[in-house]
Amino acid sequence: MGLLAGNLLWTFRLSMGDFAAIDAISTLSKHESRIFWVFWVITLVLTCIIFLNFVVAEACASYMRVKDYLLPIIEREKSVLLTECEQMTLKRFKNKEKYPKFLIVRETEF
């Protein structure tokens, strides 16, 4: 295995959490050490970019799911609050004009 491939594999092992390879870094020459640290920084930056891209994608997916169900949930909560308000109103304040025995439903566009 060549020096380049060995450093790439070594850097990959370190980025994955295999810290047993750290002791072997002290045995590298000055040139090999520089190459190793350059590959290590490149790997670190690339894994951060990939991870942040994943986090943003998951946040967008969660937002879209919430957005799809938001309007029906708001309407349901409104109806629950209206029902609760009607139940708490005293009988002497209820009349046929304000509280008819039927419900008018109108379609609205959002």
C-alpha positions as CSV (number, residue, x, y, z in Angstrom):
1,M,0.0,0.0,0.0
2,G,1.4,3.4,-0.9
3,L,1.9,6.4,1.3
4,L,-1.1,8.2,-0.1
5,A,-3.5,5.3,0.4
6,G,-2.1,4.5,3.8
7,N,-2.6,8.1,5.0
8,L,-6.1,8.2,3.6
9,L,-7.0,5.0,5.4
10,W,-5.3,6.1,8.6
11,T,-7.2,9.5,8.5
12,F,-10.4,7.7,7.8
13,R,-9.8,5.4,10.9
14,L,-9.2,8.5,13.0
15,S,-12.2,10.3,11.8
16,M,-14.3,7.2,12.6
17,G,-13.1,7.2,16.2
18,D,-10.2,4.7,16.1
19,F,-7.8,6.5,18.3
20,A,-5.3,3.6,18.6
21,A,-3.6,5.0,15.5
22,I,-2.6,8.2,17.3
23,D,0.4,6.5,18.9
24,A,1.7,5.7,15.4
25,I,1.6,9.3,14.3
26,S,4.8,10.0,16.3
27,T,6.7,7.5,14.1
28,L,6.0,9.5,10.9
29,S,8.7,11.6,9.3
30,K,8.1,15.4,9.1
31,H,6.9,15.2,5.5
32,E,4.6,12.2,6.2
33,S,3.2,14.0,9.2
34,R,2.3,17.1,7.2
35,I,0.6,14.9,4.5
36,F,-1.3,13.1,7.3
37,W,-2.5,16.3,8.9
38,V,-3.6,17.8,5.5
39,F,-5.6,14.7,4.8
40,W,-7.0,14.8,8.3
41,V,-8.2,18.4,8.0
42,I,-9.7,17.6,4.5
43,T,-11.6,14.6,5.9
44,L,-12.8,16.6,8.9
45,V,-14.2,19.4,6.7
46,L,-15.8,17.0,4.3
47,T,-17.5,15.0,7.1
48,C,-18.8,18.2,8.7
49,I,-20.2,19.4,5.4
50,I,-21.9,16.0,4.8
51,F,-23.3,15.9,8.3
52,L,-24.7,19.5,8.1
53,N,-26.3,18.7,4.8
54,F,-28.0,15.7,6.4
55,V,-29.2,17.9,9.3
56,V,-30.6,20.5,6.9
57,A,-32.4,17.9,4.8
58,E,-34.0,16.3,7.9
59,A,-35.1,19.7,9.2
60,C,-36.7,20.5,5.8
61,A,-38.5,17.2,5.8
62,S,-39.9,17.7,9.3
63,Y,-41.0,21.2,8.4
64,M,-42.9,19.9,5.4
65,R,-44.7,17.2,7.4
66,V,-45.8,19.8,10.0
67,K,-46.9,22.2,7.3
68,D,-49.1,19.5,5.7
69,Y,-51.0,18.8,8.9
70,L,-51.0,22.4,10.4
71,L,-54.3,23.7,8.9
72,P,-56.4,20.7,9.9
73,I,-55.0,20.7,13.4
74,I,-55.8,24.5,13.7
75,E,-59.4,23.9,12.6
76,R,-59.8,21.0,15.0
77,E,-58.5,23.1,17.9
78,K,-60.8,26.0,17.0
79,S,-63.8,23.6,17.0
80,V,-62.7,22.2,20.4
81,L,-62.4,25.7,21.9
82,L,-65.8,26.7,20.5
83,T,-67.4,23.6,21.9
84,E,-65.8,24.2,25.3
85,C,-67.0,27.8,25.2
86,E,-70.5,26.7,24.4
87,Q,-70.5,24.2,27.3
88,M,-69.3,26.8,29.8
89,T,-71.9,29.4,28.8
90,L,-74.7,29.7,31.3
91,K,-78.2,28.6,30.1
92,R,-79.7,32.0,30.7
93,F,-77.3,33.6,28.1
94,K,-78.1,30.9,25.5
95,N,-80.8,31.8,23.0
96,K,-81.8,30.5,19.6
97,E,-80.1,33.3,17.7
98,K,-76.7,32.7,19.2
99,Y,-76.9,29.0,19.7
100,P,-79.0,27.3,17.0
101,K,-79.5,23.6,17.0
102,F,-77.7,23.2,13.7
103,L,-74.2,24.0,12.4
104,I,-73.5,25.8,9.2
105,V,-70.3,24.6,7.5
106,R,-68.7,26.7,4.8
107,E,-65.8,25.6,2.7
108,T,-62.9,28.0,2.8
109,E,-59.7,28.0,0.8
110,F,-56.4,28.4,2.5
